[in-house]
């Protein structure tokens, strides 16, 4: 029956397009075409003013499309990879409200050159104060988008007023499950119930139990996120017969998630926790959690870090750089599905693991960087072209003075990594000894 419904929707779309032409020409009573605008992501000195200004003037909801197309310059026209398809959905849904685009994808110099510029999208309904009503991951059809609007209306009318410091979950979850419980997979509902039982346990200190911080407002959400992510990735891997720990898993996931149906249960399960919160504050975290790769939202460059990195590399030193999926997900390894396989060494020796390699790498100067710092260092010639697409975990690199990168990940055998790290350490120590010898030579301190 599903294909019959889809055929009917396509036929109705064609019919509606014809009617739209006639009505627009004769009476002007059709739904007006609405241009997409750039989403006003605040930055710099204008952030406070932008945050206080209403996002739009008329209508209850506006639509925000967050895509992984490269951001581009502010002078370029706004566009994203599935805009035409989404416009067809909006016409079928009679949605004529304000619509925004935020392209938060990696720059071309940090993407896999073999992949298309855009493959991921998140649609969010927000009110005039930028508060989230509902959201979905991937392109919805007309029926799913109408449900999204209905969910946002319900959240605004019922859920937003239920938030209280003493009971942040109970009332909201009960009301939401009563409305949408039949649309949520029973296994997701089971994880939600297990999370609620844990929240009711007053002996659990979430601030220390979970080292990640999904939302600064409530660290309890880390437990819910970990539960949902583990089940979702595991279930998706089984459905498509893949290994969730495979380096290519998250790249393949980008194609599977182009339609909203795949992550629908995940989105519905998180809606009570997200609705009513400011979208601007959650965009970096939410997008990086879903896409599992860094995003470019125009943050400011950390001048002190990039200058120090440039100076050290110019002096011939190796530096270590860690690129987190999000500043709030600094230790995303909680979401892995199996421990890193140990490589057995000789008898009576402790097994080699990635942790052993990272302990050795800790001897190098270490910096926490983001997309903005990477872009600056590439422009300075310190870094070559990178590939951060679909990583699924924190990027951890050693950058040598000749701009060669050693990636500290399980994509390379641990033994080989350890050899490379120790070679770089020996080269750094040898260079330091030569500099000490040169400084101690007679006449070296002559002025």
C-alpha positions as CSV (number, residue, x, y, z in Angstrom):
1,X,0.0,0.0,0.0
2,X,2.9,2.3,0.6
3,X,3.8,2.6,-3.1
4,X,0.1,3.4,-3.9
5,X,0.2,6.2,-1.4
6,X,3.5,7.6,-2.8
7,X,2.1,7.4,-6.3
8,X,-1.0,9.4,-5.2
9,X,1.2,12.0,-3.5
10,X,3.3,12.4,-6.7
11,X,0.1,12.7,-8.8
12,X,-1.3,15.3,-6.3
13,X,2.0,17.2,-6.4
14,X,1.8,17.5,-10.2
15,X,-1.9,18.4,-10.0
16,X,-1.2,21.0,-7.3
17,X,1.6,22.5,-9.4
18,X,-0.8,23.0,-12.3
19,X,-3.5,24.5,-10.0
20,X,-0.9,26.7,-8.5
21,X,0.0,28.2,-11.8
22,X,-3.7,28.9,-12.7
23,X,-4.7,30.3,-9.4
24,X,-1.7,32.5,-9.1
25,X,-2.3,34.0,-12.5
26,X,-6.0,34.5,-12.2
27,X,-6.8,35.3,-8.6
28,X,-3.6,35.6,-6.6
29,X,-5.1,33.4,-3.9
30,X,-2.4,30.7,-4.0
31,X,0.3,30.1,-1.4
32,X,3.0,32.7,-2.2
33,X,6.5,31.6,-3.0
34,X,8.8,32.2,-0.1
35,X,12.5,32.8,-0.6
36,X,15.0,31.0,1.6
37,X,17.1,33.3,3.7
38,X,20.4,32.8,5.5
39,X,19.9,31.7,9.1
40,X,21.3,34.5,11.4
41,X,23.8,32.6,13.4
42,X,25.2,35.3,15.9
43,X,28.9,35.8,16.2
44,X,31.3,38.4,17.4
45,X,30.1,41.8,18.7
46,X,26.6,41.4,17.2
47,X,25.8,38.2,19.1
48,X,23.8,39.8,21.9
49,X,21.8,42.0,19.6
50,X,21.0,39.2,17.2
51,X,19.9,37.0,20.0
52,X,17.4,39.5,21.3
53,X,15.9,40.3,17.9
54,X,12.8,38.2,16.8
55,X,13.7,35.7,14.2
56,X,10.7,36.5,12.0
57,X,7.5,38.6,12.3
58,X,4.5,36.6,11.1
59,X,3.5,33.0,11.4
60,X,3.8,30.5,14.3
61,X,6.7,28.5,13.0
62,X,9.7,29.1,10.7
63,X,11.6,26.3,9.1
64,X,15.4,26.1,9.5
65,X,17.4,23.7,7.2
66,X,20.8,22.9,8.5
67,X,22.8,21.2,5.8
68,X,26.4,19.9,5.4
69,X,27.0,22.0,2.3
70,X,30.1,24.2,2.7
71,X,29.2,27.5,4.3
72,X,30.6,29.7,1.6
73,X,30.8,33.5,1.8
74,X,27.9,35.7,2.9
75,X,27.7,37.2,-0.6
76,X,26.9,33.9,-2.2
77,X,23.2,33.0,-2.7
78,X,21.9,30.5,-0.1
79,X,21.3,27.0,-1.4
80,X,21.6,23.4,-0.2
81,X,21.6,20.0,-1.8
82,X,17.9,19.1,-1.4
83,X,16.3,22.5,-1.6
84,X,14.1,21.7,-4.6
85,X,12.9,18.5,-3.1
86,X,12.0,20.2,0.1
87,X,10.2,23.0,-1.7
88,X,7.9,20.3,-3.2
89,X,7.2,19.0,0.2
90,X,6.4,22.5,1.5
91,X,4.0,23.1,-1.4
92,X,2.2,19.8,-0.6
93,X,2.0,20.8,3.0
94,X,0.8,24.4,2.3
95,X,3.6,25.7,4.4
96,X,4.2,29.4,3.4
97,X,6.1,30.5,6.5
98,X,9.6,31.9,6.8
99,X,12.4,29.5,5.9
100,X,16.1,29.7,6.6
101,X,19.2,27.9,5.5
102,X,22.4,27.3,7.6
103,X,25.1,25.6,5.7
104,X,27.4,24.2,8.3
105,X,29.4,21.7,6.3
106,X,33.2,21.3,6.3
107,X,35.2,23.5,3.9
108,X,36.4,21.8,0.7
109,X,39.9,21.6,2.1
110,X,38.7,19.4,4.9
111,X,36.4,17.1,3.0
112,X,36.8,13.9,1.1
113,X,37.2,15.0,-2.5
114,X,35.4,11.9,-3.8
115,X,32.1,12.7,-2.0
116,X,29.5,15.3,-3.0
117,X,29.4,18.7,-1.4
118,X,26.2,18.0,0.5
119,X,24.6,14.8,1.8
120,X,23.2,15.6,5.2
121,X,20.3,17.8,6.4
122,X,18.4,18.5,9.6
123,X,15.1,20.4,9.5
124,X,13.9,22.3,12.6
125,X,10.7,24.2,13.3
126,X,11.4,27.2,15.5
127,X,9.2,30.0,16.8
128,X,9.9,33.8,16.7
129,X,12.2,33.5,19.7
130,X,14.3,30.7,18.1
131,X,12.9,28.0,20.4
132,X,12.7,24.5,19.0
133,X,9.3,23.1,18.3
134,X,10.2,19.8,16.6
135,X,12.9,18.5,14.3
136,X,13.8,15.7,11.9
137,X,17.0,14.3,10.4
138,X,16.8,13.8,6.6
139,X,14.2,14.8,4.0
140,X,10.6,14.2,5.1
141,X,7.7,13.5,2.8
142,X,4.5,15.7,3.0
143,X,2.8,13.5,5.5
144,X,5.8,13.4,7.8
145,X,6.3,17.2,7.6
146,X,2.6,17.7,8.5
147,X,3.2,15.5,11.6
148,X,6.3,17.6,12.3
149,X,4.1,20.8,12.4
150,X,1.5,19.0,14.6
151,X,4.3,17.8,17.0
152,X,5.6,21.4,17.2
153,X,2.1,22.7,18.0
154,X,1.6,20.1,20.7
155,X,5.0,20.8,22.2
156,X,4.4,24.5,22.4
157,X,0.9,24.2,23.8
158,X,1.6,21.3,26.3
159,X,5.2,20.6,26.9
160,X,6.9,23.9,27.2
161,X,5.0,24.8,30.4
162,X,5.9,21.5,32.1
163,X,9.6,22.2,32.7
164,X,10.6,22.5,36.3
165,X,13.9,22.1,38.1
166,X,12.4,19.4,40.4
167,X,10.9,17.3,37.6
168,X,12.6,18.0,34.2
169,X,11.5,14.7,32.7
170,X,8.5,13.0,34.2
171,X,5.5,15.2,33.2
172,X,7.0,16.0,29.7
173,X,7.7,12.4,28.9
174,X,4.4,11.1,30.1
175,X,2.5,13.6,28.0
176,X,4.7,13.1,25.0
177,X,4.5,9.3,25.1
178,X,0.8,9.5,25.4
179,X,0.7,11.5,22.2
180,X,3.5,9.9,20.1
181,X,4.2,6.6,21.9
182,X,2.5,4.6,19.1
183,X,5.0,6.1,16.6
184,X,8.1,5.2,18.7
185,X,9.8,1.8,18.4
186,X,9.2,-0.2,21.6
187,X,12.9,-0.7,22.0
188,X,13.5,3.1,22.1
189,X,10.6,3.4,24.6
190,X,12.4,0.8,26.7
191,X,15.6,2.9,26.7
192,X,13.6,6.0,27.7
193,X,12.1,4.1,30.6
194,X,15.5,2.8,31.7
195,X,16.8,6.3,31.6
196,X,13.9,7.7,33.6
197,X,14.4,5.0,36.3
198,X,18.1,6.0,36.5
199,X,17.2,9.7,36.8
200,X,14.9,8.8,39.7
201,X,17.9,7.2,41.5
202,X,19.2,10.0,43.6
203,X,22.5,8.2,44.3
204,X,23.7,8.7,40.6
205,X,25.9,11.7,40.1
206,X,25.5,12.4,36.4
207,X,28.1,15.2,36.4
208,X,30.9,12.7,37.2
209,X,29.4,9.5,35.8
210,X,29.3,10.9,32.3
211,X,32.4,12.9,31.3
212,X,30.7,14.3,28.1
213,X,28.2,17.1,28.4
214,X,25.5,16.9,25.8
215,X,23.8,20.0,27.0
216,X,25.3,22.4,29.6
217,X,21.8,22.8,31.0
218,X,21.4,19.2,32.1
219,X,24.1,16.6,32.1
220,X,21.5,13.9,32.7
221,X,20.8,14.0,29.0
222,X,24.2,12.3,28.4
223,X,22.8,9.1,29.7
224,X,19.8,9.3,27.4
225,X,22.0,10.2,24.4
226,X,24.4,7.3,25.0
227,X,21.5,4.8,25.3
228,X,19.8,6.0,22.1
229,X,23.0,6.3,20.1
230,X,24.1,2.8,21.0
231,X,20.8,1.3,20.1
232,X,20.3,3.3,16.9
233,X,23.8,2.6,15.5
234,X,23.6,-1.0,16.4
235,X,20.2,-1.5,14.9
236,X,21.1,0.4,11.7
237,X,24.3,-1.7,11.3
238,X,22.2,-4.9,11.6
239,X,19.7,-3.6,9.1
240,X,22.3,-2.8,6.5
241,X,24.6,-5.7,7.4
242,X,27.5,-3.5,8.4
243,X,30.0,-3.3,11.3
244,X,29.1,-0.2,13.4
245,X,32.8,0.0,14.4
246,X,33.9,0.1,10.7
247,X,35.8,3.3,9.6
248,X,33.3,3.6,6.7
249,X,30.2,3.1,8.7
250,X,29.5,6.8,9.3
251,X,30.2,7.7,5.7
252,X,27.6,5.1,4.6
253,X,25.2,6.4,7.2
254,X,25.2,9.8,5.5
255,X,23.5,8.2,2.5
256,X,21.0,6.2,4.5
257,X,19.9,9.2,6.6
258,X,19.0,11.3,3.6
259,X,15.3,10.4,4.2
260,X,13.9,11.2,7.6
261,X,12.4,7.7,8.2
262,X,15.6,6.1,9.4
263,X,16.2,8.4,12.4
264,X,12.5,9.1,13.1
265,X,12.4,7.1,16.3
266,X,15.6,8.7,17.5
267,X,14.3,12.2,16.9
268,X,10.9,11.5,18.5
269,X,12.7,10.1,21.6
270,X,14.8,13.2,22.0
271,X,12.0,15.7,21.2
272,X,10.8,16.2,24.8
273,X,14.4,17.0,25.9
274,X,15.1,19.5,23.1
275,X,11.8,21.3,22.5
276,X,11.6,24.8,23.9
277,X,15.3,25.3,23.9
278,X,17.2,27.9,21.8
279,X,18.3,26.4,18.5
280,X,21.3,28.7,18.2
281,X,22.7,27.4,21.4
282,X,22.4,23.7,20.3
283,X,23.3,23.8,16.6
284,X,27.0,22.8,17.0
285,X,26.3,20.0,19.4
286,X,23.2,18.7,17.7
287,X,24.7,18.6,14.2
288,X,28.0,17.0,15.3
289,X,26.1,14.4,17.2
290,X,24.0,13.5,14.2
291,X,26.7,13.9,11.5
292,X,29.6,12.6,13.6
293,X,32.0,15.1,12.0
294,X,33.0,18.7,12.9
295,X,30.8,21.5,11.6
296,X,31.6,25.0,10.5
297,X,29.4,27.6,12.1
298,X,31.6,30.6,11.8
299,X,33.1,30.6,15.3
300,X,36.1,32.9,16.1
301,X,39.7,31.7,15.7
302,X,41.7,31.1,18.8
303,X,44.6,33.4,17.9
304,X,46.9,32.3,20.7
305,X,46.7,28.6,19.8
306,X,47.2,29.0,16.1
307,X,50.2,31.4,16.5
308,X,51.9,29.0,19.0
309,X,51.3,26.0,16.7
310,X,52.8,28.0,13.7
311,X,55.8,29.0,15.8
312,X,56.5,25.5,17.1
313,X,56.2,23.9,13.6
314,X,58.4,26.7,12.1
315,X,61.0,25.8,14.8
316,X,61.0,22.2,13.6
317,X,58.9,20.7,16.4
318,X,56.1,18.1,16.2
319,X,52.8,19.1,17.7
320,X,49.7,17.2,18.6
321,X,46.3,18.5,17.7
322,X,42.9,17.1,18.8
323,X,39.8,18.0,16.8
324,X,36.7,17.2,18.9
325,X,33.4,16.4,17.3
326,X,32.1,19.2,19.6
327,X,33.5,21.1,22.5
328,X,30.8,19.6,24.6
329,X,31.6,16.0,23.4
330,X,35.2,16.0,24.2
331,X,35.2,12.3,25.1
332,X,32.9,10.8,22.6
333,X,34.5,7.4,23.0
334,X,31.5,6.5,25.2
335,X,29.6,5.9,22.0
336,X,31.8,3.1,20.7
337,X,30.4,-0.4,20.5
338,X,33.4,-2.5,21.4
339,X,36.8,-1.9,23.1
340,X,39.8,-1.3,20.9
341,X,41.3,-4.7,20.0
342,X,44.6,-5.2,21.8
343,X,47.6,-6.3,19.7
344,X,49.5,-8.9,21.6
345,X,53.3,-8.3,21.8
346,X,55.9,-10.7,23.0
347,X,55.1,-13.1,25.8
348,X,55.0,-11.5,29.3
349,X,54.5,-8.0,27.8
350,X,51.4,-5.9,28.3
351,X,49.2,-5.8,25.2
352,X,49.5,-2.7,23.0
353,X,46.5,-0.5,22.7
354,X,45.6,2.9,21.3
355,X,45.8,4.2,24.9
356,X,49.5,3.2,24.9
357,X,50.1,5.2,21.7
358,X,48.3,8.2,23.1
359,X,50.3,8.1,26.3
360,X,53.5,8.3,24.2
361,X,52.0,11.1,22.2
362,X,51.3,13.1,25.3
363,X,55.0,14.1,25.4
364,X,54.3,16.5,22.4
365,X,52.8,20.0,22.8
366,X,49.0,19.4,22.6
367,X,46.4,21.8,21.4
368,X,42.6,21.6,21.2
369,X,41.5,23.0,17.8
370,X,38.3,23.4,15.7
371,X,37.4,24.0,12.1
372,X,38.3,27.7,12.3
373,X,41.9,27.0,13.6
374,X,42.4,24.3,11.0
375,X,41.3,26.7,8.2
376,X,43.9,29.2,9.4
377,X,46.7,26.7,9.7
378,X,46.0,25.4,6.2
379,X,46.2,29.0,4.9
380,X,49.6,29.3,6.6
381,X,50.9,26.1,5.0
382,X,51.2,24.3,8.4
383,X,48.6,21.7,7.5
384,X,47.9,19.9,4.2
385,X,44.4,19.0,2.8
386,X,42.5,17.0,5.5
387,X,39.6,14.5,5.5
388,X,37.3,15.0,8.4
389,X,34.2,13.5,6.7
390,X,32.2,11.0,8.7
391,X,34.9,10.3,11.2
392,X,32.6,9.2,14.0
393,X,35.1,10.0,16.7
394,X,37.5,12.7,17.9
395,X,40.4,13.4,15.4
396,X,43.8,13.1,17.1
397,X,46.9,14.0,15.0
398,X,50.6,14.5,15.3
399,X,51.8,17.1,12.8
400,X,55.5,17.1,11.9
401,X,57.5,20.1,10.7
402,X,57.3,18.8,7.1
403,X,53.4,19.0,7.3
404,X,53.0,15.3,7.4
405,X,50.3,13.9,9.7
406,X,50.2,10.8,11.8
407,X,46.6,10.0,12.8
408,X,46.2,8.4,16.3
409,X,43.3,6.2,15.6
410,X,42.4,2.5,15.2
411,X,42.4,2.9,11.5
412,X,46.1,2.1,11.6
413,X,47.6,-0.9,13.3
414,X,48.6,0.0,16.9
415,X,52.2,-1.4,16.4
416,X,52.8,0.7,13.3
417,X,51.4,3.8,15.1
418,X,53.7,3.3,18.1
419,X,56.8,3.0,15.8
420,X,55.8,6.3,14.0
421,X,55.3,8.1,17.3
422,X,58.5,7.0,18.8
423,X,60.4,7.9,15.7
424,X,59.0,11.5,15.9
425,X,60.0,11.6,19.6
426,X,63.5,10.5,18.8
427,X,63.8,13.2,16.1
428,X,62.5,15.9,18.5
429,X,64.9,14.8,21.2
430,X,67.8,14.8,18.8
431,X,66.9,18.2,17.5
432,X,66.7,19.5,21.1
433,X,70.2,18.1,21.9
434,X,71.7,19.7,18.8
435,X,70.2,23.0,19.7
436,X,71.7,22.7,23.3
437,X,75.1,21.8,21.8
438,X,75.0,24.8,19.5
439,X,74.0,27.1,22.2
440,X,76.9,25.9,24.4
441,X,79.6,26.3,21.7
442,X,82.2,29.0,22.3
443,X,81.1,32.3,20.8
444,X,77.5,31.1,20.4
445,X,76.4,33.8,22.9
446,X,78.4,36.6,21.4
447,X,76.3,39.7,20.9
